[in-house]
Amino acid sequence: MNKITEFITITELAPLLNVSRPTLYKYMIDYEAGEVRNIKYEIIIIFDFITKDAKNKVDIIEFINKQKEGDDTTLFRKVKKLLNEDKHFKDLITHLLKNYEDYEPLLIEMKKGQ
């Protein structure tokens, strides 16, 4: 079984997982101690891959990217379904896209608050 940092550093891994380095470090300590209840499920899957199957940094990055693609695909399917089934949702999305420039400052502020 590999250590999580055997092939990739915390500094490299944290942005790939969209967490801070201190948070990642805490997750790693908890994971290695078997205390996974406070770790996001998606990160546990990635840690499992790193410790059991990864052979190098490229494997890790590709696995994480595939996980993200899966999330995007699921989201796109949900949006597509809503666009087809819900006229109000479709109207809202259409309005937002047509008037994106008006909402851009608000969207930037919302992203900062995530």
ZAMITOR-182238 format. One record per residue (C-alpha): x, y, z. Coordinates in steps of 0.5 Angstrom, whole numbers, padded with zeros to 4 digits, always signed. Layout:
XYZ ...
//
This chain:
+0000+0000+0000 +0003+0007-0002 +0003+0013+0002 -0001+0019-0001 +0005+0023-0002 +0009+0018-0005 +0008+0020-0012 +0005+0027-0011 +0006+0033-0006 +0001+0036-0002 +0002+0042-0005 +0000+0039-0012 -0005+0035-0010 -0009+0040-0006 -0011+0044-0012 -0013+0038-0016 -0018+0036-0010 -0020+0044-0009 -0018+0044-0002 -0013+0048+0002 -0006+0044+0004 -0008+0044+0011 -0015+0041+0010 -0012+0036+0006 -0006+0035+0011 -0012+0033+0016 -0016+0029+0011 -0009+0025+0010 -0008+0024+0017 -0015+0022+0019 -0015+0017+0013 -0009+0014+0015 -0011+0013+0022 -0018+0010+0019 -0022+0016+0021 -0026+0017+0015 -0032+0020+0017 -0030+0027+0016 -0027+0026+0009 -0032+0028+0003 -0033+0021+0000 -0030+0023-0007 -0024+0025-0003 -0024+0018+0000 -0024+0015-0007 -0018+0018-0009 -0014+0017-0003 -0016+0009-0004 -0014+0010-0011 -0007+0013-0009 -0006+0008-0004 -0008+0002-0007 -0007+0003-0015 -0003+0009-0017 +0004+0008-0020 +0006+0015-0021 +0004+0022-0021 +0001+0022-0028 -0004+0016-0026 -0006+0020-0020 -0008+0026-0024 -0011+0022-0030 -0016+0019-0024 -0018+0025-0021 -0019+0029-0028 -0024+0023-0030 -0027+0023-0023 -0029+0031-0025 -0031+0029-0032 -0036+0024-0029 -0039+0030-0024 -0039+0034-0030 -0043+0029-0034 -0048+0028-0029 -0049+0035-0028 -0050+0036-0035 -0055+0031-0036 -0059+0034-0030 -0059+0041-0033 -0061+0038-0040 -0066+0034-0037 -0069+0040-0033 -0068+0044-0040 -0073+0039-0043 -0078+0038-0038 -0078+0045-0034 -0080+0051-0038 -0079+0056-0033 -0072+0053-0032 -0071+0054-0039 -0073+0061-0039 -0069+0062-0033 -0063+0059-0036 -0064+0063-0043 -0065+0069-0040 -0059+0069-0036 -0055+0067-0042 -0057+0073-0046 -0056+0077-0040 -0049+0075-0038 -0046+0081-0038 -0051+0084-0033 -0050+0078-0028 -0042+0077-0029 -0041+0082-0023 -0046+0078-0018 -0043+0071-0021 -0036+0073-0019 -0038+0075-0012 -0042+0069-0011 -0036+0065-0013 -0032+0068-0008 -0036+0066-0003 -0036+0059-0004 
//
